Each structure stands twice: as C-alpha cells, then as structure tokens.
Amino acid sequence: MIPNASELSDDLIVQPGVAAVSARFLADGMIASARSSRGVRINGINLSQEQRITPLVDHITDGEWLNEEGRNPILVSQKIMDRLKLKVGSKVVITLSDIHGDVTGAAFRVRGVFSTPSTVFDEGNVYVRKGDLEKLAGIKGAHEIAMLLTTNDSDSLDIAKVFVEDALPSQHSNTLIVRTWPEIQPLLSTMMDAMKVSNQITLVVFVLAMTLGIINIMLMSVFERTREFGVLMAVGMQKHKIRMLIVLETLLLGLTGCALGLLCSVVLLNVLGVTGLSLGGLADGLGMYGVDTLLYPRVSLSEYQMIFLAIIVASLLAALYPAQQILKHQPVDAMAEKI
C-alpha cells in the first residue's frame, strides 16, 4: 500500500509534463454469477481520475461508465459477461481476502460492459468504485498510481521516473517501485521498436528504388538532348553550369513527385483517420497483443520532414551520374550525335 497516496497524487499532477494521475486500489478475487465464476483483478478506481488517464470509457459497448449513483456498481468486459451469462443490471458476487486474511464478499450490479482490443486484459479485469472496494477490504489507500504524460519519448519517461522516485517517502523508497510502461509491457515495447526499425528499412528500400528510377529517367532525358548539350558546350558554356542545369532539373523532378506524393498521402490519411483501416481477419492474433483491429494511421511532421530531406538527397545524388555521362562527350561529337 502506498502511504499518503492522496498527497503524492497531488504532488505529481502539478509536475511539468504530467497530464493526469489516477490512484488505484487493486485486489485479486472471484466474480461469480448464478451460472459460473472466474478469477479476476478487481480495480478500485477514482472515477474522474481514471476517465482522464485511460480510454476505457470510449470502449463501453453496453450500459454506461461508473458513476456515484447506486450501490456497488461494477464494470465488466464483454468476455466476462459472455462467460458468466450476464447482462446490464445483472447481479454478481465479488469475493476477496480482506486485510485480516478472511474471505469477504459483496453483491455488485453490472452497470456497464466494455470491450478492448486486448483479450487478455478483458478476460482478467473488472472495475468498481475505489470507495466500495476499500470498504469491502477493510482498508483505505492505493496500491498504485498511474500517470499519463504529455509526451511518450524515452527522455520524458526517464525524467518522470526520476522525479517520481524523488517524491517517494524516503522510508519507503525500498518497498515502492516506479516503473515506466516499457518496463510493465516489455513485449509491446519490443514490438514497437522492431516496427520502427522495419519502417526505416522499408523507407531506405523505397528511396533506393526511387533513386534508380530518377537516374533512369534523367539518363534518357539527357541522352535525348545530347546535340543540345553539345551546342551549349560549343558556344562556351562551362561544364559546371551544365552539371548544375542537370542537377536542378533532377531536383525539380524529385520535388514535384514529392509534393504530389505527400499531397496524396495527406488526403488518404485524412480519409483513413475517419474510416479506419480494418484488420478484422487478424482479430484473434492481434487481440493477444492488445492491438486494435481497426487502425487509424498517422504520419508525424518529423516523418514528413525526414521523407522530404531523403528525396532531396536522393535527387541530388541521382543527378550526378547522368551529368557525368553527358560531360564526357566532346562538343563536336555531341553535336554530331544523331537523334
């Protein structure tokens, strides 16, 4: 149990970079209906705090989010509802061990049903009001305090971890543990890192393919104008100016394609941002990792900037070989070239 959890939550919420905090009372117990029973993690939550820190309220499929009305409301998942043959308004019995180690229980009524992309999460979690669970367990407090940061980069996570550790009471620093989400979900963190590497490799492959395409186009373009370049060299145009002419032409070609491609991507992302990209056929496999089957792709400004710079560099490099090939010709030979 976290000592002075309320005061600690108040201290954390005013820290820079912290968007929300939520103190939770956790207990392992059983949920039982007239048909069946199963073991679950019982999450006692502060309703307003939890609503700001998790998107669970957006995954309510039936009924409503918990509120202060009524006696002992409970939020269950669609999977638990199906297994226990429940519906909104059904009565269930929650049993757990209290502070003295005795088995205690109480009747709860289903207020709402949620369904998240994670099948593992849905099968093992129910939500009740923190005060109701504290009363049942015979003790007040919080087992964990969840924090939502304004940014998700590794530096922000490390900074947040340090100031949380500094905020802990010194006499409890050895018993309380501060963990970032990659430490809690290492598999998901590894998957995301692998996906980033995969995306970078894919980008490199596409840029290389684009570079070869530009080289091919520019070779055809300059060799079709061999006589014109020969005339320019014959009248005294310096080679570096001819090279610059080809480079600028190649750069214009790359930037035009880049502008059209980025425009199409913005339009497509806006459409998919509304409709989503359905992966329904992979629902069972993705659900094991908590990945939603309806994806809403997005591209950050930094990724657009990286693509833009990559295209500029690729265009400049692609111009060098065609320019070198045309400058190998002597003016007389170039003007004598037959079309």
Secondary structure, 3 states (H helix, E strand, C coil): CCCCHHHHHHHHHCCCCEEEEEEEEEEEEEEECCCCEEEEEEEEECHHHHHHHCHHHHHEEEECCCCCCCCCEEEEEHHHHHHCCCCCCCEEEEEEECCCCCEEEEEEEEEEEECCCCHHHHHHEEEEEHHHHHHHHCCCCCCEEEEEECCCCHHHHHHHHHHHHHHCCHHHCCCCCCCCHHHHCHHHHHHHHHHHHHHHHHHHHHHHHHHHHHHHHHHHHHHHCHHHHHHHHHCCCCHHHHHHHHHHHHHHHHHHHHHHHHHHHHHHHHHHHHHCEECHHHHHHHHCCCCCCEECCCCCHHHHHHHHHHHHHHHHHHHHHHHHHHHCCCHHHHHCCCC
